Amino acid sequence: MQRGSADLTPTTFADQWRAGVGIVAHESAHTEALFLVEQYMWVASRCRLVMSPGLGLLCGSGLELAARFTTAGVQQSAEDVAAQVSSEELDAVVYLANPLANPRWDAALRTLVRACNARNVPLATNAATARAVLAELGARLLRAAEETVTRGRKEDSFDNRNHGNPGAAEEAAAAAAAASDTGETALAQDKVASAAVAGMFPLRGELGLD
């Protein structure tokens, strides 16, 4: 698929929403990266993650988050992620390292910049830009979930099998309403997304995200 503007629209919608995100973090940035992933756990858990091995192990043991591992080493990890960007398997990349600690990490960054620029894929190189990227992915997920909720309401109204029991769409709507009333936005977002994913996302074209 030929990518257009870097709008973070997931490249595939199969049975459920999955955007591909590559995260490369040097050991000196593991704490920062782990905190970032934990902060956006409700988004990360619904992405196809590719991580450098050290960070992947930390996320697996500390957050029970599954990810594919790259080859060990910052440069090797960058090359693995760059290859997946070039083959259009990833929708966004995060690269975290201390640029003052080791000059050879600049080569890894250049590898990622070259690949991401060629494919118009967003590349975050610090925690601030990484939050912006993950927040946008979350917004895309919620917009897709809201459309699924709307469609589900229409389908539920004609589905006699429910016998008056609220389906995934109604549960998601209730969660969204709770967020508005109580201010527990993050919790409600997770419930909206979970309900929509449980009900299976439609294909990308049906969502109008092409």
C-alpha positions in Angstrom: 0.0 0.0 0.0 1.3 3.4 -0.9 1.3 5.7 2.1 -0.1 9.2 1.8 0.3 11.9 4.5 1.7 10.8 7.8 -1.7 10.8 9.6 -1.0 7.7 11.7 -3.9 5.8 10.1 -3.2 2.1 10.7 -2.2 0.3 7.5 -4.4 -2.8 8.2 -7.7 -3.5 9.9 -8.2 -7.3 10.2 -10.2 -8.8 13.0 -9.3 -6.0 15.3 -7.5 -2.6 15.3 -3.7 -2.9 15.2 -1.2 -0.2 14.3 2.4 -1.2 14.0 4.8 0.7 16.4 8.5 0.2 16.6 10.3 1.3 19.8 14.1 1.3 20.0 15.5 2.4 23.4 19.1 2.3 24.6 19.7 1.0 28.2 20.2 4.5 29.4 16.6 5.3 28.3 14.9 2.2 29.5 13.3 3.8 32.5 11.9 6.7 30.4 10.7 4.3 27.7 9.0 2.0 30.2 7.2 4.9 31.9 6.1 6.1 28.5 4.7 2.7 27.5 3.0 2.3 30.9 1.4 5.8 30.5 -0.1 4.9 27.2 -0.7 1.2 28.0 -4.3 1.3 26.7 -2.9 2.3 23.3 0.3 0.1 23.4 -1.6 -3.0 24.3 -3.7 -2.6 21.1 -0.7 -2.1 18.8 1.6 -4.6 17.0 4.8 -3.7 18.9 8.4 -4.2 17.8 11.0 -3.4 20.5 14.7 -3.6 21.1 15.3 -6.7 23.3 16.1 -5.0 26.6 13.0 -2.8 26.6 10.9 -5.7 25.3 11.9 -7.9 28.2 11.1 -5.1 30.7 7.7 -4.5 29.2 7.0 -8.2 29.2 8.0 -8.8 32.8 6.8 -5.5 34.3 3.7 -4.7 32.2 2.9 -8.2 30.7 3.0 -6.6 27.3 3.8 -8.8 24.3 6.2 -7.5 21.6 8.4 -8.8 18.9 12.1 -8.3 19.5 14.6 -6.8 17.2 18.3 -8.0 17.0 20.3 -6.9 20.0 22.3 -3.7 19.7 21.1 -0.2 19.0 22.3 -0.1 15.4 21.0 -3.6 14.7 17.6 -2.7 16.3 17.5 0.5 14.2 18.2 -1.5 11.0 15.5 -4.1 11.9 12.9 -1.4 12.5 14.0 0.6 9.4 13.5 -2.6 7.3 9.9 -3.0 8.7 9.2 0.7 8.0 10.4 0.2 4.4 8.1 -2.9 4.0 5.2 -0.8 5.4 4.7 -3.0 8.5 5.0 0.0 10.9 2.9 3.1 11.3 5.1 5.0 13.8 8.6 4.7 15.4 10.0 5.8 18.7 13.7 6.1 19.2 15.0 6.9 22.7 18.7 7.3 23.6 21.1 9.8 25.1 22.7 11.5 22.1 25.6 12.8 24.2 26.6 9.4 25.6 27.8 7.6 22.5 28.3 9.1 19.0 27.6 5.8 17.3 23.9 6.1 18.3 23.7 9.0 15.8 24.2 6.4 13.0 21.2 4.4 14.3 19.2 7.6 14.3 20.2 8.4 10.8 19.1 4.9 9.7 15.7 5.5 11.1 15.3 9.0 9.8 16.2 7.9 6.3 13.7 5.0 6.4 10.9 7.0 8.0 11.3 10.0 5.7 11.2 7.8 2.7 7.9 6.2 3.8 6.5 9.3 5.5 6.2 7.5 8.8 6.3 9.6 12.1 9.5 9.2 14.1 9.6 10.4 17.7 13.1 11.0 19.0 12.3 12.1 22.6 9.6 11.5 25.2 7.7 14.6 24.3 7.3 13.7 20.6 6.6 10.0 21.6 3.7 11.1 23.7 2.3 13.1 20.8 2.6 10.1 18.5 1.0 7.7 21.0 -1.8 10.2 21.8 -2.6 10.5 18.1 -2.7 6.8 17.8 -5.1 6.7 20.7 -7.3 9.4 19.2 -7.5 7.3 16.0 -8.4 4.2 18.0 -11.2 6.1 19.8 -12.6 7.6 16.6 -12.7 4.1 15.2 -14.3 2.8 18.4 -17.0 5.6 18.3 -17.9 4.7 14.8 -18.2 1.0 15.8 -20.4 2.0 18.7 -22.7 4.0 16.4 -22.9 1.1 14.0 -23.4 -1.4 16.8 -26.3 0.6 18.2 -28.1 0.4 14.8 -27.4 -3.3 14.5 -28.5 -4.0 18.1 -31.8 -2.4 17.5 -32.5 -5.0 14.9 -31.0 -7.9 16.7 -33.6 -9.9 18.6 -31.1 -12.3 19.9 -29.9 -9.8 22.5 -33.3 -10.0 24.2 -32.8 -6.5 25.6 -29.3 -7.2 26.8 -26.8 -4.4 26.0 -24.1 -5.4 23.5 -20.6 -4.2 23.1 -21.8 -0.9 21.6 -24.1 -0.1 24.5 -21.4 -0.9 27.0 -19.0 1.4 25.2 -21.5 4.1 25.1 -22.1 3.8 28.8 -18.4 4.0 29.4 -18.2 7.2 27.3 -21.1 8.7 29.2 -19.4 7.9 32.5 -16.3 9.7 31.4 -18.4 12.8 30.7 -20.1 12.7 34.1 -17.2 11.7 36.3 -14.1 12.9 34.5 -12.5 9.5 34.5 -11.6 9.9 30.9 -8.7 7.5 30.7 -10.7 4.6 32.3 -13.6 5.3 30.0 -11.4 5.4 27.0 -10.0 2.0 27.8 -13.6 0.6 28.2 -14.7 2.2 24.9 -11.7 0.7 23.1 -12.1 -2.7 24.8 -15.8 -2.9 23.9 -15.2 -1.9 20.3 -12.3 -4.4 19.9 -14.4 -7.1 21.6 -17.1 -6.5 19.0 -14.5 -6.7 16.2 -13.5 -3.6 14.1 -14.8 -3.4 10.6 -12.4 -3.0 7.7 -10.6 0.2 7.2 -12.6 1.2 4.1 -15.8 0.9 6.0 -14.5 3.3 8.7 -13.7 5.8 6.0 -10.0 6.0 7.0 -8.5 5.3 3.6 
